[in-house]
Amino acid sequence: MNFNVDLTMEYVWAIVSWTNIPALFSVWILYYATIAIYNISPLHPLYRFPGPKTAAMSYLYEAYFDWWLVGRYGWRIRQMHEKYGPIVRINPDELHCNDPYFTDEIYAGGNRIRDKWQHQINTGASSPVSVTGFSTVAHELHRIRRAPFAKFFSRQQVLKLEGEVNDFTQRTIEKMLRFANKGPFDVKEAYNCFTADIISQYAFGEPIGFVDQEGWEPNFATWVSYFFKSAYLMRYNTPVRIIAGFSPLIGNFMGENVKKMLQWMNAIIPKYVTAAIDNPENSRVFADVMESDMLPEHEKSMYRLSGEGFNLIASGTETTAATLTYITYYLLAQPEIYVRLMEDLQGVDPFSLKWTDLEQRSYLWAIVHEALRMTPGVSHRSARIARTEDLLYRSKDGNVQWVIPRGTPIGMTSVINHSNEEIFPNPDEFIPERWILGGQPNYALERMLISFGKGTRLCLGIHLAYCELFLMTATLAFRVLPRARLYETTIEDIKYDHDLVVLQTVRGSVAARIEVN
């Protein structure tokens, strides 16, 4: 037995000896060169689709724009569409569509199977996030994982807990007012505290406590930003993803903010989940999930549920906070919008707000939707795979037609869809009026938004986000904005420049500094 092992090891060492390194490297180069040639040959199923040959050859082209240039492949894809048309091939295996009228085919609902693409969810590496519903590839497993959570985020359930949202709204506003005459602060950080405490209260039965702390920082978004900053490093580097699987072990050797983010993911969130499970009378998400028959027992591991908890807070914090920051900026930068909003809110009691009542205020509704158009939750492209059916694309004018083979990843990018000049004229301008038709909300236009995704993967927290947006915007308009002004903040502080999964400006995360007097 030992003799055979010795022979095997001797054979292995013979292959990898220093003298063979050049030969092995040549074989490696030849292997990838062969794949690149195949990718642009007529043998490849996507050969007929237009796009740059350099993009079709390998993932290096995509990695250059997304990883090396930091989240700028969206701009390059936009240029591809201008040159090649509504359907383009953007890497060896993926197509991209720039036609909002095809949205419901790509992001289909009901029983039509739509898988995610592993390449795009590699950003979660080997952390607990990688086994959550958000990171699930298969349509069927995603439905199983989503079902027990979905009922807690239904519109009816949000309405039942609206009082808690209103409570945090008032507490956040009171804290803003306590900053009067004490210098400027970044209102985005205030909203990060607001949204993180709400989703924590909603999911775990207790807030993290960011609203009640003395200042606005640090908060959860401070640390989770490092998760987004590492997203493309993880996507394009398999060895790094493997190393990241040992994150609890390597955390002590990394920067303080990265260390804190890993601590939240691997230690703090599990404690919140455990506390929620041990306190079922609170009737919160995780206690109910553990008792649910909808989720198999092997799906109820603390590791996986901790990933779900991290995802809930991460996705429920940054996205809505960015939208509220846009609203704040434009209400202060364009006073005529604020004046019209206050006319729309006549007769409303700022201390007794109701989400369902505020939704009936057309101009407020328009402001919220215009902000969502400009601050989609995920600004990076998002592909789906129609595993069981070919998709037939036909342009609106009938001049372009393609059959997308089943099993092909094809997606859209929200910031491209939302900048379509045919649907949204002057897309770089904040124009709430575009959302009003005959004095009423333009619900037909709303169907063109993919700020929360669409179909079976629609954002779980869409109703909670709307509740937060309506209550906070109205309260802010009544109580803070009459006493506030922008401080050293320009359009460059909120305007889309690139993405790290979520929207980034030329200066980093969305920000708007205000002073309250």
KOLMAR-523658 format. One record per residue (C-alpha): x, y, z; residue in three letters. Coordinates in Angstrom, 1 decimal, padded with zeros to 4 digits. Layout:
! KOLMAR-523658
<<X,Y,Z>,'ALA'>
...
END
This chain:
! KOLMAR-523658
<<000.0,000.0,000.0>,'MET'>
<<002.7,002.5,001.0>,'ASN'>
<<004.7,001.4,-002.1>,'PHE'>
<<001.7,002.5,-004.3>,'ASN'>
<<001.4,005.8,-002.5>,'VAL'>
<<005.1,006.5,-002.9>,'ASP'>
<<004.8,005.7,-006.7>,'LEU'>
<<001.8,008.0,-007.0>,'THR'>
<<003.6,010.9,-005.2>,'MET'>
<<006.7,010.4,-007.2>,'GLU'>
<<004.6,010.6,-010.4>,'TYR'>
<<002.9,013.8,-009.2>,'VAL'>
<<006.2,015.5,-008.3>,'TRP'>
<<007.6,014.4,-011.7>,'ALA'>
<<004.8,016.3,-013.4>,'ILE'>
<<005.1,019.5,-011.4>,'VAL'>
<<008.9,019.6,-011.1>,'SER'>
<<010.5,023.0,-011.9>,'TRP'>
<<011.7,021.7,-015.3>,'THR'>
<<008.1,021.1,-016.4>,'ASN'>
<<006.7,024.4,-015.3>,'ILE'>
<<007.1,026.0,-018.8>,'PRO'>
<<005.4,023.1,-020.4>,'ALA'>
<<002.5,023.2,-018.0>,'LEU'>
<<002.2,026.9,-018.5>,'PHE'>
<<002.1,026.4,-022.3>,'SER'>
<<-000.7,023.8,-021.9>,'VAL'>
<<-002.6,026.2,-019.7>,'TRP'>
<<-002.3,028.9,-022.3>,'ILE'>
<<-003.3,026.5,-025.1>,'LEU'>
<<-006.4,025.4,-023.1>,'TYR'>
<<-007.7,028.9,-022.7>,'TYR'>
<<-006.8,029.9,-026.2>,'ALA'>
<<-008.8,027.0,-027.5>,'THR'>
<<-011.8,028.0,-025.4>,'ILE'>
<<-011.5,031.6,-026.6>,'ALA'>
<<-011.5,030.5,-030.3>,'ILE'>
<<-014.5,028.2,-029.6>,'TYR'>
<<-016.4,031.1,-028.0>,'ASN'>
<<-016.2,033.2,-031.2>,'ILE'>
<<-016.6,030.3,-033.6>,'SER'>
<<-019.8,029.2,-035.4>,'PRO'>
<<-019.9,026.2,-033.0>,'LEU'>
<<-020.9,028.4,-030.1>,'HIS'>
<<-024.7,028.7,-029.6>,'PRO'>
<<-024.5,032.5,-029.2>,'LEU'>
<<-022.3,033.0,-032.3>,'TYR'>
<<-025.0,034.8,-034.3>,'ARG'>
<<-025.7,037.5,-031.7>,'PHE'>
<<-024.0,040.9,-032.2>,'PRO'>
<<-021.4,042.3,-029.9>,'GLY'>
<<-017.6,042.9,-029.6>,'PRO'>
<<-015.6,039.8,-030.4>,'LYS'>
<<-013.2,040.6,-027.5>,'THR'>
<<-016.2,040.4,-025.1>,'ALA'>
<<-017.3,037.1,-026.6>,'ALA'>
<<-013.8,035.5,-026.4>,'MET'>
<<-013.4,035.5,-022.6>,'SER'>
<<-014.5,037.0,-019.3>,'TYR'>
<<-011.4,039.1,-019.2>,'LEU'>
<<-013.1,041.9,-021.1>,'TYR'>
<<-016.0,042.1,-018.6>,'GLU'>
<<-013.6,041.8,-015.7>,'ALA'>
<<-011.5,044.7,-017.0>,'TYR'>
<<-014.5,047.1,-016.9>,'PHE'>
<<-016.2,045.8,-013.7>,'ASP'>
<<-013.2,044.8,-011.6>,'TRP'>
<<-010.2,046.8,-012.8>,'TRP'>
<<-012.1,050.0,-013.8>,'LEU'>
<<-014.5,049.4,-010.9>,'VAL'>
<<-018.2,048.9,-011.8>,'GLY'>
<<-018.1,050.5,-015.3>,'ARG'>
<<-019.3,047.7,-017.5>,'TYR'>
<<-022.8,049.2,-017.4>,'GLY'>
<<-021.5,052.2,-019.4>,'TRP'>
<<-019.7,049.9,-021.9>,'ARG'>
<<-022.9,047.8,-022.4>,'ILE'>
<<-024.9,051.0,-023.1>,'ARG'>
<<-022.4,051.8,-025.8>,'GLN'>
<<-022.7,048.3,-027.2>,'MET'>
<<-026.5,048.7,-027.6>,'HIS'>
<<-026.0,052.0,-029.4>,'GLU'>
<<-023.8,050.2,-031.9>,'LYS'>
<<-025.3,046.7,-032.2>,'TYR'>
<<-029.0,047.1,-031.3>,'GLY'>
<<-031.4,045.9,-028.5>,'PRO'>
<<-029.8,042.5,-027.9>,'ILE'>
<<-026.0,042.1,-027.5>,'VAL'>
<<-023.6,039.4,-026.4>,'ARG'>
<<-021.6,040.9,-023.5>,'ILE'>
<<-019.5,037.9,-022.5>,'ASN'>
<<-019.0,034.3,-023.8>,'PRO'>
<<-022.3,033.1,-022.3>,'ASP'>
<<-024.5,036.1,-021.6>,'GLU'>
<<-026.9,038.3,-023.6>,'LEU'>
<<-028.1,041.7,-022.5>,'HIS'>
<<-031.4,043.4,-023.6>,'CYS'>
<<-032.1,047.1,-023.9>,'ASN'>
<<-035.8,047.1,-024.4>,'ASP'>
<<-038.1,047.7,-021.4>,'PRO'>
<<-041.0,046.1,-023.3>,'TYR'>
<<-039.3,042.7,-023.0>,'PHE'>
<<-038.9,042.9,-019.2>,'THR'>
<<-041.8,040.6,-018.4>,'ASP'>
<<-040.3,037.8,-020.6>,'GLU'>
<<-036.9,037.9,-019.0>,'ILE'>
<<-038.2,038.4,-015.4>,'TYR'>
<<-041.3,036.3,-015.8>,'ALA'>
<<-043.6,035.5,-012.9>,'GLY'>
<<-046.0,032.6,-012.1>,'GLY'>
<<-044.8,029.1,-012.9>,'ASN'>
<<-042.4,030.1,-015.7>,'ARG'>
<<-039.0,028.9,-014.6>,'ILE'>
<<-036.3,031.5,-014.3>,'ARG'>
<<-033.0,030.6,-012.7>,'ASP'>
<<-030.3,033.0,-011.6>,'LYS'>
<<-026.8,032.7,-013.0>,'TRP'>
<<-024.0,031.5,-010.8>,'GLN'>
<<-021.5,033.8,-012.3>,'HIS'>
<<-023.4,036.9,-011.1>,'GLN'>
<<-024.0,035.6,-007.6>,'ILE'>
<<-020.4,034.7,-007.0>,'ASN'>
<<-020.1,038.1,-005.3>,'THR'>
<<-021.4,036.4,-002.1>,'GLY'>
<<-018.3,034.1,-002.1>,'ALA'>
<<-018.4,031.3,000.4>,'SER'>
<<-020.0,033.3,003.2>,'SER'>
<<-023.5,032.6,004.7>,'PRO'>
<<-024.8,035.0,002.0>,'VAL'>
<<-024.0,032.3,-000.6>,'SER'>
<<-026.7,030.0,000.7>,'VAL'>
<<-029.6,032.5,001.0>,'THR'>
<<-032.6,032.8,-001.2>,'GLY'>
<<-031.0,035.8,-002.9>,'PHE'>
<<-028.0,033.7,-004.0>,'SER'>
<<-030.0,030.7,-005.0>,'THR'>
<<-029.6,029.6,-008.6>,'VAL'>
<<-032.4,027.1,-009.1>,'ALA'>
<<-036.0,028.4,-009.5>,'HIS'>
<<-037.5,025.6,-007.5>,'GLU'>
<<-035.2,025.9,-004.5>,'LEU'>
<<-035.6,029.6,-004.5>,'HIS'>
<<-039.4,029.3,-004.1>,'ARG'>
<<-038.9,026.9,-001.2>,'ILE'>
<<-036.5,029.3,000.6>,'ARG'>
<<-038.6,032.4,-000.1>,'ARG'>
<<-042.0,031.1,000.8>,'ALA'>
<<-041.8,031.2,004.7>,'PRO'>
<<-040.4,034.8,004.5>,'PHE'>
<<-042.8,036.1,002.0>,'ALA'>
<<-045.9,036.3,004.1>,'LYS'>
<<-044.1,038.5,006.6>,'PHE'>
<<-043.4,041.1,003.9>,'PHE'>
<<-046.8,041.1,002.3>,'SER'>
<<-048.6,044.4,002.1>,'ARG'>
<<-051.2,043.2,004.7>,'GLN'>
<<-048.4,042.4,007.2>,'GLN'>
<<-046.6,045.7,006.6>,'VAL'>
<<-049.9,047.6,007.3>,'LEU'>
<<-050.2,045.7,010.6>,'LYS'>
<<-046.8,046.9,011.7>,'LEU'>
<<-047.0,050.4,010.1>,'GLU'>
<<-047.1,051.9,013.6>,'GLY'>
<<-043.5,050.7,014.2>,'GLU'>
<<-042.4,052.3,010.9>,'VAL'>
<<-044.1,055.6,011.9>,'ASN'>
<<-042.5,055.4,015.4>,'ASP'>
<<-039.0,055.2,013.9>,'PHE'>
<<-039.9,057.9,011.4>,'THR'>
<<-040.8,060.3,014.2>,'GLN'>
<<-037.7,059.4,016.3>,'ARG'>
<<-035.4,059.9,013.3>,'THR'>
<<-037.0,063.3,012.6>,'ILE'>
<<-036.7,064.4,016.2>,'GLU'>
<<-033.0,063.4,016.2>,'LYS'>
<<-032.5,065.5,013.0>,'MET'>
<<-034.1,068.5,014.7>,'LEU'>
<<-031.8,068.0,017.7>,'ARG'>
<<-028.9,068.7,015.3>,'PHE'>
<<-030.3,072.2,014.7>,'ALA'>
<<-027.5,074.8,014.7>,'ASN'>
<<-024.9,072.1,015.5>,'LYS'>
<<-023.4,072.0,012.0>,'GLY'>
<<-024.0,069.9,008.9>,'PRO'>
<<-024.6,066.2,008.7>,'PHE'>
<<-025.0,063.6,006.0>,'ASP'>
<<-028.7,062.9,005.7>,'VAL'>
<<-027.9,059.5,004.0>,'LYS'>
<<-026.3,058.3,007.3>,'GLU'>
<<-029.4,059.4,009.2>,'ALA'>
<<-031.5,057.3,006.7>,'TYR'>
<<-029.1,054.4,007.1>,'ASN'>
<<-029.8,054.4,010.8>,'CYS'>
<<-033.6,054.7,010.2>,'PHE'>
<<-033.8,051.8,007.7>,'THR'>
<<-031.5,049.5,009.6>,'ALA'>
<<-033.4,049.8,012.8>,'ASP'>
<<-036.8,049.2,011.1>,'ILE'>
<<-035.7,046.0,009.3>,'ILE'>
<<-034.0,044.8,012.4>,'SER'>
<<-037.1,045.4,014.5>,'GLN'>
<<-039.2,043.8,011.7>,'TYR'>
<<-037.0,040.7,011.3>,'ALA'>
<<-035.7,040.1,014.8>,'PHE'>
<<-038.2,041.8,017.1>,'GLY'>
<<-035.7,044.4,018.3>,'GLU'>
<<-033.8,047.3,016.7>,'PRO'>
<<-030.1,047.5,016.4>,'ILE'>
<<-030.1,050.9,018.1>,'GLY'>
<<-028.7,053.2,015.5>,'PHE'>
<<-031.4,055.8,015.8>,'VAL'>
<<-031.0,056.1,019.5>,'ASP'>
<<-027.2,056.4,019.5>,'GLN'>
<<-025.7,059.9,019.9>,'GLU'>
<<-024.6,060.5,016.3>,'GLY'>
<<-025.4,058.9,013.0>,'TRP'>
<<-022.2,056.9,012.6>,'GLU'>
<<-021.1,054.2,012.7>,'PRO'>
<<-024.0,052.3,011.3>,'ASN'>
<<-024.6,049.0,009.5>,'PHE'>
<<-024.1,050.6,006.1>,'ALA'>
<<-020.6,051.8,007.2>,'THR'>
<<-019.5,048.2,007.4>,'TRP'>
<<-021.6,046.5,004.7>,'VAL'>
<<-020.1,048.9,002.2>,'SER'>
<<-017.0,046.8,002.3>,'TYR'>
<<-019.1,043.8,001.3>,'PHE'>
<<-020.1,045.6,-001.9>,'PHE'>
<<-016.5,046.9,-002.5>,'LYS'>
<<-015.3,043.3,-002.6>,'SER'>
<<-018.1,042.1,-004.9>,'ALA'>
<<-016.2,042.1,-008.2>,'TYR'>
<<-013.0,040.9,-006.6>,'LEU'>
<<-014.9,037.8,-005.6>,'MET'>
<<-016.8,037.4,-008.9>,'ARG'>
<<-013.6,037.2,-011.0>,'TYR'>
<<-011.2,035.4,-008.7>,'ASN'>
<<-011.9,031.8,-007.7>,'THR'>
<<-008.9,031.6,-005.3>,'PRO'>
<<-010.1,034.7,-003.5>,'VAL'>
<<-013.6,033.2,-003.1>,'ARG'>
<<-012.1,030.1,-001.6>,'ILE'>
<<-010.0,032.1,000.8>,'ILE'>
<<-013.1,034.1,001.7>,'ALA'>
<<-014.7,030.9,002.9>,'GLY'>
<<-012.3,031.1,005.9>,'PHE'>
<<-013.4,034.7,006.6>,'SER'>
<<-013.9,034.1,010.4>,'PRO'>
<<-010.3,032.9,010.6>,'LEU'>
<<-008.7,035.6,008.6>,'ILE'>
<<-010.8,038.5,009.9>,'GLY'>
<<-008.3,039.5,012.5>,'ASN'>
<<-005.7,040.2,009.9>,'PHE'>
<<-007.8,042.6,007.8>,'MET'>
<<-008.7,046.3,008.2>,'GLY'>
<<-011.0,047.4,011.0>,'GLU'>
<<-014.0,048.0,008.9>,'ASN'>
<<-013.7,044.6,007.1>,'VAL'>
<<-013.2,043.0,010.4>,'LYS'>
<<-016.4,044.6,011.8>,'LYS'>
<<-018.3,043.5,008.7>,'MET'>
<<-017.2,039.9,009.1>,'LEU'>
<<-018.1,040.1,012.8>,'GLN'>
<<-021.6,041.2,011.9>,'TRP'>
<<-022.0,038.4,009.4>,'MET'>
<<-020.5,035.6,011.5>,'ASN'>
<<-021.3,036.6,015.1>,'ALA'>
<<-023.7,039.5,015.7>,'ILE'>
<<-026.4,038.5,013.2>,'ILE'>
<<-026.5,034.9,014.4>,'PRO'>
<<-027.1,036.2,017.9>,'LYS'>
<<-030.1,038.3,016.7>,'TYR'>
<<-031.5,035.3,014.8>,'VAL'>
<<-031.1,033.0,017.9>,'THR'>
<<-032.8,035.6,020.2>,'ALA'>
<<-035.7,035.9,017.7>,'ALA'>
<<-036.1,032.1,017.6>,'ILE'>
<<-036.0,031.9,021.4>,'ASP'>
<<-038.7,034.6,021.6>,'ASN'>
<<-041.6,033.3,019.4>,'PRO'>
<<-044.2,035.4,021.2>,'GLU'>
<<-042.9,038.4,019.4>,'ASN'>
<<-044.2,036.7,016.2>,'SER'>
<<-041.3,037.8,014.1>,'ARG'>
<<-039.8,036.4,011.0>,'VAL'>
<<-037.2,033.9,012.2>,'PHE'>
<<-039.3,032.4,015.0>,'ALA'>
<<-042.0,031.7,012.5>,'ASP'>
<<-039.6,030.3,009.9>,'VAL'>
<<-038.2,027.8,012.4>,'MET'>
<<-041.7,026.5,013.1>,'GLU'>
<<-042.8,026.5,009.4>,'SER'>
<<-043.5,023.3,007.5>,'ASP'>
<<-042.8,025.2,004.3>,'MET'>
<<-039.0,025.0,004.9>,'LEU'>
<<-037.3,021.6,005.2>,'PRO'>
<<-035.3,021.0,008.4>,'GLU'>
<<-032.0,020.9,006.6>,'HIS'>
<<-032.7,024.5,005.4>,'GLU'>
<<-033.0,025.8,009.0>,'LYS'>
<<-029.4,025.7,009.9>,'SER'>
<<-028.1,028.7,011.9>,'MET'>
<<-025.5,029.3,009.2>,'TYR'>
<<-028.1,029.7,006.4>,'ARG'>
<<-030.5,031.7,008.5>,'LEU'>
<<-027.7,034.0,009.6>,'SER'>
<<-027.1,034.7,005.9>,'GLY'>
<<-030.7,035.5,005.4>,'GLU'>
<<-030.6,037.8,008.3>,'GLY'>
<<-027.5,039.6,006.9>,'PHE'>
<<-029.2,039.9,003.5>,'ASN'>
<<-032.4,041.4,005.0>,'LEU'>
<<-030.5,044.1,006.8>,'ILE'>
<<-028.1,044.8,004.0>,'ALA'>
<<-030.7,045.0,001.3>,'SER'>
<<-033.2,046.8,003.6>,'GLY'>
<<-030.8,049.6,004.6>,'THR'>
<<-028.7,051.0,001.8>,'GLU'>
<<-031.2,050.9,-001.0>,'THR'>
<<-034.1,052.8,000.7>,'THR'>
<<-031.7,055.2,002.4>,'ALA'>
<<-030.3,056.2,-001.1>,'ALA'>
<<-033.8,056.8,-002.4>,'THR'>
<<-034.6,059.0,000.5>,'LEU'>
<<-031.4,060.9,000.1>,'THR'>
<<-032.3,061.7,-003.6>,'TYR'>
<<-035.7,062.9,-002.5>,'ILE'>
<<-034.2,065.2,000.2>,'THR'>
<<-031.6,066.6,-002.3>,'TYR'>
<<-034.2,067.5,-004.9>,'TYR'>
<<-036.7,068.9,-002.5>,'LEU'>
<<-034.0,071.3,-001.3>,'LEU'>
<<-032.3,071.9,-004.7>,'ALA'>
<<-035.5,072.5,-006.6>,'GLN'>
<<-037.8,074.5,-004.3>,'PRO'>
<<-040.6,074.5,-006.8>,'GLU'>
<<-041.0,070.7,-006.3>,'ILE'>
<<-041.2,071.2,-002.5>,'TYR'>
<<-043.9,073.9,-002.9>,'VAL'>
<<-046.0,071.7,-005.1>,'ARG'>
<<-045.5,068.8,-002.7>,'LEU'>
<<-046.8,070.9,000.2>,'MET'>
<<-049.9,071.8,-001.8>,'GLU'>
<<-050.4,068.1,-002.4>,'ASP'>
<<-050.2,067.4,001.3>,'LEU'>
<<-052.7,070.0,002.4>,'GLN'>
<<-055.0,068.7,005.1>,'GLY'>
<<-052.5,066.0,006.2>,'VAL'>
<<-051.7,065.7,010.0>,'ASP'>
<<-047.9,065.2,010.1>,'PRO'>
<<-048.2,063.5,013.5>,'PHE'>
<<-050.9,061.0,012.3>,'SER'>
<<-049.8,059.8,009.0>,'LEU'>
<<-051.2,056.7,007.2>,'LYS'>
<<-049.4,055.0,004.3>,'TRP'>
<<-052.6,054.2,002.5>,'THR'>
<<-053.7,057.9,002.7>,'ASP'>
<<-050.3,059.2,001.5>,'LEU'>
<<-050.4,056.9,-001.5>,'GLU'>
<<-053.5,058.8,-002.7>,'GLN'>
<<-051.5,062.0,-002.9>,'ARG'>
<<-050.5,062.1,-006.6>,'SER'>
<<-047.5,064.4,-006.4>,'TYR'>
<<-046.0,062.6,-003.4>,'LEU'>
<<-046.5,059.3,-005.3>,'TRP'>
<<-044.8,060.9,-008.3>,'ALA'>
<<-041.8,062.1,-006.2>,'ILE'>
<<-041.3,058.6,-004.7>,'VAL'>
<<-041.4,056.9,-008.1>,'HIS'>
<<-039.1,059.4,-009.8>,'GLU'>
<<-036.6,058.9,-007.0>,'ALA'>
<<-036.9,055.1,-007.4>,'LEU'>
<<-036.3,055.5,-011.1>,'ARG'>
<<-033.0,057.2,-010.4>,'MET'>
<<-032.0,055.0,-007.5>,'THR'>
<<-032.8,051.4,-008.3>,'PRO'>
<<-032.0,048.9,-005.5>,'GLY'>
<<-029.5,047.0,-007.7>,'VAL'>
<<-027.8,049.2,-010.4>,'SER'>
<<-025.8,046.3,-011.7>,'HIS'>
<<-027.2,044.1,-014.5>,'ARG'>
<<-029.2,041.1,-013.4>,'SER'>
<<-029.5,038.0,-015.7>,'ALA'>
<<-032.1,035.2,-015.7>,'ARG'>
<<-032.1,031.8,-017.4>,'ILE'>
<<-035.2,030.5,-019.0>,'ALA'>
<<-034.2,026.8,-018.5>,'ARG'>
<<-037.2,025.2,-020.1>,'THR'>
<<-038.2,027.5,-023.0>,'GLU'>
<<-036.7,029.5,-025.9>,'ASP'>
<<-037.5,033.2,-025.7>,'LEU'>
<<-038.7,035.0,-028.8>,'LEU'>
<<-037.7,038.7,-028.9>,'TYR'>
<<-039.4,041.0,-031.4>,'ARG'>
<<-038.7,044.7,-031.3>,'SER'>
<<-041.7,047.1,-031.0>,'LYS'>
<<-041.3,048.2,-034.6>,'ASP'>
<<-041.0,044.6,-035.8>,'GLY'>
<<-037.6,045.2,-037.5>,'ASN'>
<<-035.5,043.1,-035.0>,'VAL'>
<<-036.2,039.5,-034.1>,'GLN'>
<<-034.1,037.0,-032.2>,'TRP'>
<<-034.7,033.5,-030.7>,'VAL'>
<<-032.8,033.3,-027.4>,'ILE'>
<<-031.9,029.6,-026.8>,'PRO'>
<<-033.2,028.0,-023.6>,'ARG'>
<<-030.5,027.9,-020.9>,'GLY'>
<<-029.0,031.3,-022.0>,'THR'>
<<-028.4,034.0,-019.3>,'PRO'>
<<-030.0,037.2,-020.5>,'ILE'>
<<-030.6,040.3,-018.4>,'GLY'>
<<-031.2,044.0,-018.1>,'MET'>
<<-029.6,046.9,-016.2>,'THR'>
<<-032.0,049.1,-014.3>,'SER'>
<<-030.0,052.3,-014.9>,'VAL'>
<<-030.2,051.7,-018.6>,'ILE'>
<<-033.9,050.8,-018.7>,'ASN'>
<<-034.7,053.9,-016.5>,'HIS'>
<<-032.7,056.1,-018.9>,'SER'>
<<-034.7,055.1,-022.0>,'ASN'>
<<-035.5,058.5,-023.6>,'GLU'>
<<-038.6,057.2,-025.4>,'GLU'>
<<-040.2,056.3,-022.1>,'ILE'>
<<-038.5,058.8,-019.8>,'PHE'>
<<-037.6,062.0,-021.8>,'PRO'>
<<-034.7,064.0,-020.3>,'ASN'>
<<-033.8,061.0,-018.1>,'PRO'>
<<-031.1,062.8,-016.2>,'ASP'>
<<-033.5,065.3,-014.8>,'GLU'>
<<-035.7,064.8,-011.7>,'PHE'>
<<-039.2,065.4,-013.1>,'ILE'>
<<-042.0,064.1,-010.9>,'PRO'>
<<-044.6,065.4,-013.3>,'GLU'>
<<-043.8,062.5,-015.7>,'ARG'>
<<-045.6,060.2,-013.3>,'TRP'>
<<-048.9,062.0,-013.4>,'ILE'>
<<-051.5,061.5,-016.1>,'LEU'>
<<-054.7,063.4,-016.0>,'GLY'>
<<-054.1,064.4,-012.4>,'GLY'>
<<-053.7,060.8,-011.3>,'GLN'>
<<-050.7,058.5,-010.8>,'PRO'>
<<-049.5,057.0,-014.1>,'ASN'>
<<-049.7,053.3,-013.1>,'TYR'>
<<-048.9,052.2,-016.7>,'ALA'>
<<-045.5,053.9,-016.5>,'LEU'>
<<-044.9,052.3,-013.1>,'GLU'>
<<-044.7,048.9,-014.9>,'ARG'>
<<-041.6,050.1,-016.6>,'MET'>
<<-039.7,050.3,-013.4>,'LEU'>
<<-037.4,047.5,-012.3>,'ILE'>
<<-036.1,049.2,-009.2>,'SER'>
<<-037.2,046.2,-007.1>,'PHE'>
<<-036.7,043.6,-009.7>,'GLY'>
<<-039.6,041.7,-011.2>,'LYS'>
<<-041.2,038.3,-011.5>,'GLY'>
<<-040.5,035.5,-009.1>,'THR'>
<<-037.4,037.2,-007.7>,'ARG'>
<<-039.2,040.5,-006.9>,'LEU'>
<<-037.6,042.2,-003.9>,'CYS'>
<<-039.0,040.6,-000.7>,'LEU'>
<<-039.2,044.0,001.1>,'GLY'>
<<-040.9,046.1,-001.6>,'ILE'>
<<-044.0,046.9,000.5>,'HIS'>
<<-041.9,047.8,003.6>,'LEU'>
<<-039.7,050.0,001.4>,'ALA'>
<<-042.8,051.9,000.0>,'TYR'>
<<-044.2,052.4,003.5>,'CYS'>
<<-040.8,053.9,004.7>,'GLU'>
<<-040.6,056.1,001.7>,'LEU'>
<<-044.1,057.6,001.9>,'PHE'>
<<-044.0,058.1,005.7>,'LEU'>
<<-040.5,059.6,005.9>,'MET'>
<<-040.9,061.9,002.9>,'THR'>
<<-044.1,063.4,004.2>,'ALA'>
<<-042.8,063.8,007.7>,'THR'>
<<-039.6,065.3,006.5>,'LEU'>
<<-041.4,067.8,004.3>,'ALA'>
<<-043.5,069.0,007.2>,'PHE'>
<<-041.0,069.1,010.0>,'ARG'>
<<-037.4,069.3,008.7>,'VAL'>
<<-037.2,070.8,005.3>,'LEU'>
<<-038.7,074.2,006.2>,'PRO'>
<<-035.7,074.6,008.5>,'ARG'>
<<-033.0,072.9,006.3>,'ALA'>
<<-030.6,073.7,003.5>,'ARG'>
<<-028.1,071.8,001.5>,'LEU'>
<<-024.5,072.2,002.7>,'TYR'>
<<-021.6,071.8,000.2>,'GLU'>
<<-023.6,069.2,-001.8>,'THR'>
<<-023.9,069.2,-005.6>,'THR'>
<<-025.4,066.9,-008.2>,'ILE'>
<<-022.1,065.0,-008.2>,'GLU'>
<<-022.8,063.7,-004.7>,'ASP'>
<<-025.9,061.8,-005.9>,'ILE'>
<<-025.5,061.2,-009.6>,'LYS'>
<<-024.8,057.7,-010.9>,'TYR'>
<<-021.2,057.2,-012.0>,'ASP'>
<<-020.6,053.4,-011.6>,'HIS'>
<<-021.9,050.5,-009.5>,'ASP'>
<<-020.7,048.2,-006.8>,'LEU'>
<<-023.8,046.2,-007.2>,'VAL'>
<<-025.5,049.3,-005.7>,'VAL'>
<<-025.3,052.8,-007.2>,'LEU'>
<<-022.1,054.8,-006.7>,'GLN'>
<<-021.3,058.4,-007.5>,'THR'>
<<-018.0,059.8,-008.6>,'VAL'>
<<-017.3,060.4,-004.9>,'ARG'>
<<-018.4,057.1,-003.6>,'GLY'>
<<-021.8,056.3,-002.0>,'SER'>
<<-024.7,058.6,-002.4>,'VAL'>
<<-024.5,061.5,000.0>,'ALA'>
<<-026.3,064.8,000.8>,'ALA'>
<<-025.1,067.1,003.6>,'ARG'>
<<-027.7,069.4,005.2>,'ILE'>
<<-027.9,072.0,007.9>,'GLU'>
<<-030.9,072.5,010.1>,'VAL'>
<<-031.5,075.8,011.8>,'ASN'>
END
